[in-house]
Amino acid sequence: NAEYMGKGNMNAIGSFDDILKEGALQKQSKFWKEWRRRWFVLTPSCLYSFKDEKNYKEPTEIIPLKDCTTVKSADDETRKEHSFRIDCKDRSIFVVASSQAEKESWIGAIGKAMVKLSARRNSEEAD
């Protein structure tokens, strides 16, 4: 069962034709604070996590980028190398990448998607 942040249909994932980035990251669980390996998929509007690589059924989490405010390094907070945090309206998500380059790549990709989504929303509101 997915921890879903936002409203929508869990099955409305589609075929992921619009994947911006995907890969394995360790994510800190919401309740037990354990680190678990998850397969993350970034699309223009959401960040998804799945238990298994390239198996896009039943996400363990769906994070709408419209609910995200910042994405930044978190090595000091987690005491883990290559970690970063995604700050959302009602919580922060901590993840760890396999290398510094991979961490920077994820932070850049998520940040860029957040900016593009925000610009798209603002232009729609202006219409």
N, C-alpha and C positions, 0 to 999 in steps of 0.2 A: 504494500500500500504506500502510495507516495505522500510525502509531506509536500503539500501544495501551497505555494504562497500566491494567492490571487484567485480569481474566479475563472472558470472555463471548463471545458470538457477534457478529461484526462486522455481520451482516445483520439483527440484531434491533433495528433502529432504529425500526421502526413508522412511523406517518404523521406524527409530531410534532404530535399534537393538543394536547400539553401544553407548547408553547413559552412560556417566560416572557419571553424577550428574544432578539432576533436582530439582526445587523448586521455591517458590515464593520469589521475591525480589522486592524492590521498585527501579525504575530507573528514573533518571532525564531526562526529554524529551530534545531533541536536541535544539529545537527553543524556547519554552516557559519556559524552566527550571522548569517545574512543576514535582512533584514526582508522578509517576503512578505505581500501582502494576502490575507486569508482571510475567508470568511463564517462567523461564529460563531453558534451556536445553543445557547441555555441552556434546559435542561429541569429538572424538579425533582430529577433524579438525576445528570445529566451535562452537561458542556460539550463541544460538538462543533465542529470546524473543517472547512470544506469549501473546495475550490478556487474554486467558482463560487457566486454568489448564488442562493439558493432552489433549488439543485440538491442534494437531500439524499441523493444516492447516493455511496458510497465516501468517507466522511470521511477527511481527512488526519490527524485526531487525535480520540481520544475520551478525555476527562478525567473519570473518576468523581469526583463531588463528595465522596464519602466518603473519598477519598484526599487531599483538599485541607485544608490547615491554616489558611492565611491568604490574604487578598487585600488588597493595599495599593499605594499610590503608589510609583512607581519612577523618577521623573524624574531624580533625582540619579544613580542607578546606570546608566541607559541614556543619559543626556545627551540625552534626547528629551522634548519637551513632551507632556503628556497620556498618559504611559505608566504602566502598572501591572504588578504581578507577582502571579501565582497560585502560592503555594507548596504543593507536593504532597509526598507521602512521599519520593519519590526524586529530585525535581528541582523547579526553579522555571521557570515559563513567563512570558516577558515579552511584553507586547502594548502597542500604541499605538492610542489612540482618535483620532478626528478633531477633537475639541474637549474642553475641560475638563468641560463639562456631560455629554458622552457618556461620558467616563472615569468621572465620579462616578456616573453611572447604571449603568454596568457593574459597578463595584466594589460598589455598593449591591445590585444584583440578585443577583450571585454570592454575596455575603456573606449575604444574606437566605436564599437557597436552601440554603447550607451549614448555617445555623442550623436551618432547618425540617427538613432531612434528618436532622441530628443529633438533634433533638427527637423525630422520628418513630422513629428507630432506638432511642433510649433508652426510649420508651414501649412499643415492641415487646418489648424485652428485659425490661421490668418485668412483662409479661403472664405 
